[in-house]
Amino acid sequence: MRVRSRTPARIANLALGERASSLGMSVRDAERELDQVSYAGQLMDLTYADTHRFPAPSWVLPDFSAAASGGGMTYTPYRGDRTVRSAVAESVSAFLGVEVDPDTELILTPGSQAALFLGLSAVVEEGDLVALADPDYISDERIIRFLGGRVDHVPLIWDMPDREPRLDLDGLESALKAGASTILFSNPNNPTGAVLGRTTIREIARLAAEHDAIVIVDELYSRLVYDGRAFSHLIAEDGMRERCITLLGPSKTESMSGYRLGAAVGPRDVIDRMEDLQGVSVLRAPAYAQHVLTRWLSDDHDFVTHRIAEYQKLRDHTAETLNASGLVSVVPAQGTAYMFPDASAIGADTQTIAKALKHDAGLVVNPGYQFGPRGDRHFRICFAQEERAWDAAMDRMLSTLRGLQR
């Protein structure tokens, strides 16, 4: 007998159905359509880095094994093992440039995705307006909608090579005047790889304080910055300690995504709320895995320096190859391992491009519509791939795009 089941509104909100006016279907339906596209050979997934070519630091697995062999607790406090939190707080304090209390201002989470969900859940109520950078991370708007919040998209200006990337501050101020109580953005930006400079960061801090807004900044890629570029942490700006939630983690730069670890730094009351929610949902970050964080941000500086050099070489080669094709244009990433090619010259819509790249070239990419309205005519690629395989993949990519060109 079929059981009648009604989809809760908060689940239906995840589909982003209002985007059907531009996509012809909801974002979720477009993703499911793309999932059904087949390819005769083995797919190459360009939505994440090749962690076989770029593995985690050498000490990660031994530290995990030692914890799992009796050196670590099976059940830890919801916000994380106290000894691990102390080590992480010390390293994070040095990294962010602010003193972080391990007991009151830090929580360890099962991945930075969980930190994002917990952080938003701790500050967004049903009906709240959130100022969200556009484009930005794939899950941002969905979580806000799940929580019953509303989104005001604030343009990220990243595609002008002769100017520093910036958030549209006039647009941000308009959103705040319209009632936005939370600001959310990633820096470095996912999907574009843009890094916001000190001037923009200071202005975001000023506007947040002026309008009494909470800011959630996803700094997952803040160690993965190229060309010796300086990076400004929002939490270190005047007045931001009491209103800034910073999301961090080792999953990308350090290739530790399989360990499911993240961290959030924020005001005491917000961290307490995040722990309350973690305690009734996922409970804690994986207990044995937590112990690999004791050396994160402190013993891996040489590792990260080498990783940046390898990625920067791939970044430069990728940008040169794609821009020389005349088919797409791309602004070289200033951080992250992503770039966001503009395929407007092809003349095909984003979904058609993503489907063709999968079906004809065997390449899985993120279509731009996943990242917000300004992602139209773009697609996201991760260039952190094995070099020879990546060259062959770009050849297939360009050949497929050439076949679509109108």
C-alpha positions in Angstrom: 0.0 0.0 0.0 1.3 3.4 -1.0 1.9 5.7 2.0 0.8 9.3 1.4 3.6 11.7 2.3 3.7 15.4 2.1 7.0 17.1 1.4 7.7 19.6 4.2 8.0 23.2 2.9 11.5 23.5 4.2 12.5 20.5 2.0 10.7 21.9 -1.0 12.5 25.2 -0.5 15.8 23.4 -1.2 14.8 23.1 -4.9 15.0 26.8 -5.5 11.9 26.7 -7.6 11.8 30.4 -8.2 14.7 30.1 -10.6 12.4 28.3 -13.0 11.8 31.6 -14.8 15.4 31.6 -16.1 16.2 27.8 -16.1 12.8 26.5 -17.2 12.8 24.2 -14.1 13.9 24.4 -10.5 17.6 24.2 -9.7 17.2 20.8 -8.2 15.3 19.5 -11.2 18.1 20.8 -13.5 20.7 19.0 -11.3 18.7 15.8 -11.5 18.4 16.1 -15.3 22.2 16.5 -15.4 22.7 13.5 -13.2 20.9 11.3 -15.8 23.3 12.2 -18.6 25.4 9.2 -19.5 28.9 8.8 -20.9 30.3 5.7 -22.5 33.7 5.8 -20.8 35.0 6.8 -17.3 33.9 10.2 -16.1 36.5 12.7 -14.8 34.9 14.7 -12.0 36.1 18.3 -12.1 33.9 19.3 -9.1 36.8 18.5 -6.7 40.5 18.0 -6.5 42.4 14.8 -7.3 43.5 13.8 -3.8 45.5 10.9 -5.1 47.7 13.3 -7.0 47.6 15.8 -4.1 47.4 13.8 -0.8 47.1 15.0 2.8 50.2 15.7 4.9 52.2 12.6 5.8 51.4 12.8 9.5 47.6 12.7 9.1 47.0 9.0 8.7 49.4 8.0 11.5 47.8 10.5 13.9 44.4 9.2 13.0 45.5 5.6 13.4 47.0 6.3 16.8 43.8 7.9 18.0 41.7 5.0 16.7 44.0 2.5 18.3 43.3 3.7 21.8 44.9 7.2 21.9 41.7 9.0 21.4 38.2 9.1 23.0 35.3 7.4 21.2 32.9 10.0 22.6 33.9 13.6 22.9 32.1 16.7 24.1 29.7 18.0 21.4 32.0 20.9 20.5 35.1 18.7 20.4 37.8 17.1 22.4 39.2 19.6 25.0 42.9 18.8 24.3 42.3 19.1 20.5 40.4 22.3 20.9 43.2 23.8 22.9 45.7 23.0 20.2 43.4 24.3 17.5 42.6 27.5 19.3 46.3 28.3 19.7 47.0 27.7 16.0 43.8 29.5 14.8 44.6 32.5 17.1 47.9 32.9 15.4 46.3 32.5 11.9 43.4 34.9 12.4 45.3 37.4 14.4 42.8 37.3 17.3 42.9 35.4 20.6 40.4 32.5 20.5 39.2 30.9 23.7 39.1 27.1 23.1 36.2 26.6 25.6 33.8 29.4 24.5 34.7 30.7 21.0 35.5 27.5 19.0 33.6 24.4 17.9 34.8 21.5 15.8 32.3 20.2 13.3 31.9 17.3 10.9 33.2 19.2 7.9 33.0 22.9 7.2 29.6 22.2 5.5 28.3 21.4 9.0 29.8 24.6 10.4 28.0 26.6 7.7 24.7 24.9 8.5 25.1 25.3 12.2 26.3 28.9 11.9 23.3 30.0 9.8 20.9 28.0 12.0 22.3 29.9 15.0 21.4 33.3 13.7 18.7 33.1 11.0 15.1 33.0 11.9 12.1 32.3 9.7 11.4 35.4 7.6 14.9 36.9 8.1 16.6 38.6 5.2 20.2 37.5 4.5 22.6 39.5 2.3 24.3 36.8 0.2 27.2 37.4 -2.2 26.4 36.4 -5.8 27.9 34.1 -7.0 28.8 32.2 -3.9 29.0 28.6 -2.6 26.5 26.1 -3.8 24.8 25.4 -0.5 24.5 28.9 0.9 21.1 29.9 -0.6 19.6 26.5 0.0 20.4 26.4 3.7 19.0 29.9 4.1 15.8 28.8 2.3 15.6 25.6 4.4 15.7 27.8 7.5 12.8 29.9 6.1 15.0 32.9 5.4 15.0 35.2 2.4 17.9 36.1 0.2 19.0 39.5 -1.1 21.7 38.7 -3.8 24.6 41.2 -3.6 26.8 41.2 -6.7 30.4 40.1 -6.4 32.5 42.0 -9.0 35.3 39.6 -9.9 35.4 39.5 -13.7 37.4 42.7 -14.3 41.1 41.6 -14.5 42.4 45.2 -14.2 40.5 45.8 -10.9 40.6 44.2 -7.5 37.6 41.9 -6.8 35.0 43.5 -4.5 31.6 43.0 -3.1 29.1 45.6 -4.4 29.1 47.8 -1.3 26.2 49.9 -2.5 24.2 46.7 -3.0 25.2 45.4 0.4 24.1 48.7 2.1 20.8 48.6 0.3 20.2 45.0 1.5 21.0 46.1 5.1 18.7 49.1 4.8 16.0 46.7 3.6 16.4 44.7 6.8 19.1 42.1 6.2 20.3 41.0 9.6 23.0 38.6 8.4 25.7 38.8 5.7 27.2 35.7 4.2 30.1 35.4 1.8 33.1 33.2 1.1 36.6 34.6 0.9 38.4 33.4 -1.2 35.3 33.1 -3.2 33.9 29.8 -4.3 33.3 29.5 -7.3 35.4 32.3 -8.8 38.6 32.1 -6.8 38.4 35.9 -6.2 40.0 37.3 -3.0 38.5 40.3 -1.4 41.1 42.9 -0.4 41.5 44.9 2.8 39.5 47.9 1.6 36.4 45.8 0.9 36.8 43.7 4.1 37.0 46.9 6.2 33.9 48.3 4.5 32.0 45.1 5.1 33.0 45.4 8.8 31.9 49.0 8.9 28.5 48.4 7.4 27.9 45.3 9.6 28.6 47.4 12.7 26.6 50.3 11.5 23.5 48.2 10.8 24.0 45.7 13.7 24.4 42.7 11.4 26.0 39.3 12.0 28.5 38.3 9.4 29.3 34.7 8.4 32.5 34.4 6.4 33.6 31.1 4.9 37.4 31.1 4.9 37.9 27.5 4.0 40.4 28.4 1.3 42.1 31.3 3.2 45.5 29.4 3.2 45.3 28.7 -0.5 46.1 32.1 -1.9 48.4 32.8 -4.9 51.0 35.3 -6.1 52.0 36.1 -2.5 48.8 38.0 -2.1 47.9 39.3 1.4 44.8 38.0 3.0 42.6 40.0 5.4 40.5 38.2 8.0 37.3 39.9 8.7 37.2 38.9 12.4 40.4 40.9 13.0 38.7 44.1 12.0 37.5 46.5 14.7 34.2 45.6 16.2 33.9 42.2 14.5 34.8 39.9 17.4 31.2 40.1 18.7 29.5 39.8 15.3 31.6 37.6 13.1 31.5 33.8 12.6 34.5 32.4 10.7 34.3 29.0 9.1 37.6 27.1 8.6 38.7 23.6 7.9 41.5 21.3 6.4 39.4 19.6 3.8 40.6 21.4 0.7 44.1 23.0 1.0 45.3 20.0 3.1 43.3 17.4 1.1 41.6 16.1 4.2 38.0 16.1 3.1 37.5 12.4 3.9 38.2 13.0 7.6 35.1 15.2 7.8 36.5 18.0 9.9 35.6 21.7 10.2 35.9 24.5 12.7 34.0 27.7 13.5 35.1 30.6 15.5 32.6 33.1 16.8 31.0 34.9 19.8 30.3 32.8 22.9 26.5 32.9 22.6 26.6 31.9 18.9 29.0 29.0 19.5 26.7 27.8 22.4 23.7 27.8 20.0 25.8 25.9 17.4 26.7 23.3 20.0 23.0 22.9 21.0 22.1 22.1 17.4 25.1 19.8 16.8 24.1 17.9 20.0 20.7 17.0 18.5 21.8 16.4 15.0 25.2 15.0 14.2 26.5 15.0 17.8 30.2 15.8 17.1 33.0 15.8 14.6 34.4 12.2 14.1 36.1 11.5 17.4 39.3 9.8 16.2 39.7 12.2 13.2 39.6 15.2 15.6 43.1 14.3 16.7 44.7 15.1 13.3 43.8 18.8 13.9 46.4 19.1 16.7 49.1 19.7 14.0 46.9 21.5 11.5 47.9 25.2 10.9 51.1 24.7 12.9 53.2 21.7 11.5 52.2 22.0 7.8 53.6 25.4 6.7 56.1 23.8 4.3 53.5 21.5 3.0 51.1 24.3 2.2 53.8 26.4 0.6 54.6 23.5 -1.8 50.9 22.8 -2.4 50.4 26.5 -3.4 53.3 26.4 -5.8 51.9 23.2 -7.5 48.4 24.6 -7.8 49.6 28.0 -9.0 51.4 26.3 -11.9 48.3 24.5 -12.8 46.2 27.7 -12.5 48.5 29.6 -14.8 48.5 26.8 -17.4 44.7 26.4 -17.2 44.0 30.1 -17.6 46.4 30.4 -20.5 44.9 27.4 -22.3 41.3 28.4 -21.9 41.8 32.0 -22.7 43.8 31.2 -25.8 40.9 29.1 -27.2 38.7 32.0 -28.0 35.8 29.9 -26.7 35.7 30.9 -23.1 37.2 33.6 -21.0 38.4 33.1 -17.4 39.9 35.3 -14.7 42.8 33.4 -13.1 41.9 32.4 -9.5 43.5 34.5 -6.8 42.8 31.7 -4.3 41.0 28.3 -4.1 41.5 25.5 -6.7 38.5 26.7 -8.8 37.9 28.9 -11.7 34.6 30.0 -13.3 34.9 30.2 -17.1 32.5 32.5 -18.9 31.1 30.6 -21.8 28.8 33.4 -23.2 30.6 33.3 -26.5 29.4 29.7 -27.1 25.8 31.0 -27.4 24.4 27.9 -25.5 22.7 28.0 -22.1 24.5 26.8 -18.9 22.6 23.5 -18.7 23.3 22.6 -22.3 27.0 23.2 -21.8 27.2 21.1 -18.6 25.2 18.3 -20.3 27.4 18.3 -23.4 30.6 18.3 -21.3 29.4 15.3 -19.5 28.0 13.3 -22.4 30.6 14.2 -25.1 33.8 14.9 -23.1 33.2 12.7 -20.0 33.7 15.8 -17.7 31.6 16.6 -14.7 31.4 20.3 -14.0 29.3 22.5 -11.8 26.9 24.5 -13.9 26.9 28.2 -12.9 23.3 28.3 -11.9 24.2 26.4 -8.8 26.0 29.4 -7.4 23.4 32.2 -7.9 21.8 34.2 -10.7 25.1 35.8 -11.7 26.5 32.3 -12.5 24.5 32.2 -15.7 26.7 31.2 -18.8 29.5 30.1 -16.5 30.6 26.7 -15.2 33.0 25.9 -12.3 36.0 23.7 -12.7 38.6 22.4 -10.2 42.1 22.6 -11.8 43.8 20.6 -9.1 44.2 17.5 -11.3 47.0 15.2 -12.4 48.8 17.1 -15.0 48.6 14.8 -18.0 45.0 13.9 -17.4 44.2 17.5 -17.0 45.7 18.4 -20.4 43.7 15.7 -22.1 40.6 16.8 -20.3 41.0 20.4 -21.4 41.4 19.2 -25.0 38.1 17.3 -24.8 36.5 20.3 -23.1 37.4 22.7 -25.8 36.6 20.3 -28.6 33.1 19.9 -27.1 32.6 23.6 -26.6 33.7 24.2 -30.2 31.0 21.9 -31.4 28.4 23.8 -29.4 29.4 27.2 -30.7 26.7 29.0 -32.7 
